[in-house]
Amino acid sequence: MRSPDDYVSRYTRDVSLDPRTTCLVVVDLMYATGHPDYGLGRLLREQGRFEEARYRFERIQQLVVPNTLRLLEWARANDMRRVFLTYGSEVEDYSDLGPQMLGICKNTRNRKGLREHELLDELAPQPTERVINKITPSAFTSSPIELIMRTYGVEDLVFTGVSTNMCVEGTMRDAADRGFGCVLVDDASGADAPEYHEAACVVLQRLYGHVMQTDDVLARLEGALAPTG
């Protein structure tokens, strides 16, 4: 766990990470955004610009997906809530998207019904796991995620996925504003460049939440279940 000591971060609220009131939120690990042969990866190859995203896709394959799977496996084994977020259009002509998201979704073929809009096969959700689509970077702006979390009785959210500085950060900021305790899993999230990821980590631990490693999150979750006395 990062332990910043600037004058703001020291006031960041603590989180209990009790599995009974915690939800794992897996953000946008889809073919449109997370696979080098589809969506963004395909588009950049066609443009001759794939090198700009090589770091992104290598981090997803080597770090983000494996560590997200570790957290998923633990959550499933211990009956902790987990949801998957996606983004993209839900209609064929992309007319439900605002101008902020329209261009990138069209050009990466990111809409319901296409392979690009599906979660990566390794992360296939189970029947009890909710997939929540959004049409803005923050899920709290354009999806029922808050209602779902309140219904589940969730107090703390653990975030993984991409991009750290976009949809992950946007959703985590809004979650904190609504009173949820938040954790960003450093080695289970990623962005287009290391400096983007690092900047988001630095900013988010200033009141919005904590930045932890997968091992630390798992240890905290295990500790919350350990008998006391």
C-alpha positions in Angstrom: 0.0 0.0 0.0 1.3 3.4 -0.9 1.6 5.7 2.1 1.8 9.3 0.9 2.3 11.9 3.6 1.3 15.1 1.9 -1.1 17.3 3.8 -4.2 16.1 1.8 -3.6 12.4 1.6 -3.3 12.0 5.3 -7.0 12.8 5.5 -8.1 10.0 3.1 -10.7 7.9 4.8 -9.8 4.4 5.8 -11.5 1.3 4.3 -12.5 -1.8 6.1 -12.3 -4.2 3.1 -14.7 -6.5 4.8 -15.7 -9.0 2.1 -19.3 -8.9 3.2 -19.6 -5.3 2.3 -16.9 -4.9 -0.4 -17.4 -5.3 -4.2 -14.7 -5.9 -6.8 -15.3 -3.6 -9.8 -13.6 -4.7 -13.0 -13.5 -1.8 -15.4 -13.6 -2.1 -19.3 -11.5 -5.3 -19.8 -13.1 -5.8 -23.2 -12.0 -6.6 -26.7 -12.5 -3.0 -27.7 -10.0 -1.7 -25.1 -8.0 -4.7 -23.9 -7.0 -6.9 -26.8 -4.4 -6.0 -29.4 -6.3 -7.6 -32.3 -9.6 -5.9 -31.8 -11.0 -2.4 -31.3 -8.3 0.0 -30.4 -5.5 -2.4 -31.2 -6.9 -3.1 -34.7 -7.5 0.6 -35.4 -3.9 1.5 -34.4 -2.5 -1.3 -36.5 -4.4 0.0 -39.5 -3.1 3.5 -38.9 0.5 2.3 -38.4 0.5 3.6 -34.8 0.4 0.4 -32.8 3.7 1.1 -31.1 1.9 3.9 -29.2 -0.2 1.3 -27.5 2.2 -1.6 -27.1 2.9 -0.7 -23.5 -0.9 -0.7 -22.8 -1.6 -4.1 -24.2 1.5 -5.7 -22.7 0.6 -4.4 -19.3 -3.0 -5.7 -19.7 -1.8 -9.2 -20.8 1.1 -9.5 -18.3 -0.2 -7.8 -15.2 -3.8 -6.4 -15.3 -5.6 -9.6 -16.4 -3.6 -12.0 -14.2 -4.0 -9.9 -11.1 -7.7 -9.2 -11.8 -8.2 -13.0 -12.1 -6.5 -13.5 -8.7 -8.9 -11.1 -7.1 -11.9 -12.6 -9.0 -11.0 -16.1 -7.9 -10.7 -15.0 -4.3 -14.0 -13.1 -4.4 -15.8 -16.0 -6.0 -14.4 -18.5 -3.4 -15.5 -16.2 -0.6 -18.8 -15.0 -1.9 -17.7 -11.4 -2.2 -19.6 -9.2 -4.6 -18.1 -8.5 -8.0 -19.3 -6.6 -11.1 -17.9 -5.9 -14.5 -18.1 -2.5 -16.2 -18.2 -2.1 -20.0 -18.6 1.0 -22.1 -20.0 1.4 -25.6 -23.2 1.9 -27.5 -26.2 -0.2 -27.0 -27.7 0.5 -30.4 -26.5 -0.2 -33.9 -26.1 3.4 -35.1 -24.3 4.6 -31.9 -26.9 7.3 -31.5 -27.1 6.8 -27.7 -23.5 8.2 -27.3 -22.6 11.8 -26.6 -19.9 13.6 -28.7 -17.3 12.7 -26.0 -17.5 9.0 -26.7 -19.0 8.8 -30.2 -15.9 8.9 -32.3 -13.8 6.5 -30.4 -16.6 4.0 -30.0 -17.5 4.1 -33.7 -13.9 3.7 -34.9 -13.2 0.8 -32.5 -16.5 -0.9 -33.3 -17.5 -0.8 -29.7 -21.2 -1.5 -29.6 -23.5 -4.2 -28.2 -23.7 -7.2 -30.5 -20.1 -7.0 -31.7 -17.1 -9.0 -30.4 -15.4 -5.7 -29.4 -18.1 -5.0 -26.8 -17.6 -8.4 -25.1 -15.5 -8.9 -22.0 -12.2 -10.8 -22.5 -12.8 -14.5 -22.6 -10.5 -15.0 -19.5 -12.9 -12.8 -17.5 -16.2 -14.4 -18.6 -18.7 -13.5 -15.9 -20.6 -16.1 -13.9 -24.4 -16.1 -13.8 -24.4 -14.2 -10.4 -22.1 -11.5 -11.6 -23.6 -8.3 -13.0 -22.3 -6.7 -16.2 -23.0 -3.0 -16.2 -22.6 -0.9 -19.4 -21.9 2.8 -19.4 -21.8 5.4 -22.1 -19.6 7.9 -20.3 -16.2 7.4 -18.6 -17.8 7.3 -15.1 -20.3 4.5 -14.5 -22.0 6.7 -11.9 -23.0 9.2 -14.6 -24.6 6.8 -17.1 -25.5 3.5 -15.4 -27.4 2.1 -12.4 -24.2 1.2 -10.5 -25.0 3.2 -7.4 -28.5 1.6 -7.0 -26.9 -1.8 -7.5 -24.2 -1.2 -4.9 -26.8 0.1 -2.4 -29.0 -2.9 -3.0 -26.0 -5.2 -2.4 -25.2 -3.4 0.8 -21.8 -2.5 -0.4 -19.6 0.0 1.5 -16.2 -0.3 -0.2 -15.2 -0.7 -3.8 -12.0 -2.3 -5.2 -11.1 -1.2 -8.7 -9.1 -3.0 -11.4 -9.0 -2.5 -15.2 -8.4 0.2 -17.8 -7.7 3.0 -18.3 -6.5 4.1 -14.9 -6.6 7.8 -15.9 -9.9 7.6 -17.7 -12.8 5.3 -16.8 -11.2 3.8 -13.7 -10.4 7.2 -12.2 -13.7 8.8 -13.3 -15.7 6.0 -11.7 -13.6 6.0 -8.5 -13.9 9.7 -8.0 -17.6 9.6 -8.3 -17.8 6.6 -6.0 -15.9 8.5 -3.3 -18.1 11.5 -3.8 -21.1 9.3 -3.0 -19.6 8.0 0.2 -18.0 4.7 -0.9 -14.6 3.7 0.4 -12.4 3.1 -2.6 -9.2 1.2 -3.4 -7.4 1.2 -6.7 -5.3 -1.9 -7.3 -2.1 -0.6 -8.7 -0.8 -3.8 -10.3 -4.3 -4.7 -11.7 -4.9 -1.5 -13.6 -3.2 0.2 -16.5 -3.2 3.0 -19.0 -1.6 4.0 -22.4 1.6 5.1 -20.7 3.2 4.6 -17.3 3.1 8.3 -16.6 -0.6 8.4 -17.1 -1.1 5.5 -14.7 1.3 7.0 -12.1 -0.4 10.4 -12.3 -3.8 8.9 -11.7 -2.4 6.9 -8.7 -1.0 10.0 -7.2 -4.1 12.0 -7.6 -6.6 9.4 -6.4 -4.9 8.8 -3.1 -5.6 12.4 -2.2 -9.0 12.0 -0.5 -10.5 9.7 -3.2 -9.1 6.4 -1.9 -6.1 4.2 -1.4 -3.7 2.7 -3.9 -2.7 -0.9 -3.1 -1.1 -3.9 -4.6 -3.0 -7.2 -5.3 -1.1 -9.0 -2.5 -2.0 -6.3 0.0 -5.7 -6.3 -1.0 -5.9 -10.1 -0.6 -4.2 -9.9 2.7 -6.6 -7.3 4.0 -9.6 -9.3 2.8 -8.3 -12.4 4.4 -7.6 -10.5 7.6 -11.2 -9.2 7.7 -12.5 -12.8 7.7 -10.0 -14.1 10.4 -11.6 -14.9 13.7 -10.9 -12.5 16.5 -10.4 -13.1 20.2 
